[in-house]
């Protein structure tokens, strides 16, 4: 279990090392953790996340889906391709001739429902490994970081 976050009201020590490297190391490990739980269903966490977003939000233009998932359109396109090839997602006509919409198929919805159990097991195992308080604190810090980048983007 990780130690709880330190009190930031005191003068904190300056960060040591590269924040990007540390985040990437952690995200690789967390991704591997979720992928191991979803592997029996033939899914990766990125694919499960796409199915979950489409299931929850309904048909969306790929650009809007990418925005909501905070990824680039090219990354979304690359991650959608295996889902479309498997028949779990379709890309149909959008509001006009130049637009498209991503739809989860009935097979995709059934797989997402089945995978949700595996995802939940992965989440509970992660909570047990890191500690619920640490995971909650991590979520808070990540949300604060994302908000700071959103604020910066809005000011640009």
Secondary structure by P-SEA (a helix, b strand, c coil): ccccccccccccccccccaaaaaaaaaaaaaaaaaaaaccccccaaaaaaaaaaaaaccccaaaaaaaacccaaaaaaaaaaaaaaccccccccccccbbbbbbcaaaaaaaaaaaaaaaaaaaaaaaaacaaaaaaaaaaaaaaaaaaaaaaaac
